[in-house]
Amino acid sequence: MGFPDKIISAIDFSFFSKQFVTHAIFWLVAAFTALLSLVLFFHWRKYGQGGGVLAVTELIYLGVSILLLTTAYFAL
């Protein structure tokens, strides 16, 4: 029994279902990602030198973030 299994088995004795806890954790991570993204985009726009490199960096960051969150959501 690995560490994640111990966490899940501890959840069995709680008042919440496993599905509720996993969805709550996902939405907390999604909210943290959104907040971090806002901070990064603000700093990139305010302090960045601009140009094509910055635009490509923002697109790659946004695309990978959306891809990872979508994959995690459908893996629930």
Secondary structure, DSSP 4 states (H G I P E B T S, - for coil): --HHHHHHHHHHTSSS-HHHHHHHHHHHHHHHHHHHHHHHHHHHHHHS--SHHHHHHHHHHHHHHHHHHHHHHHH-
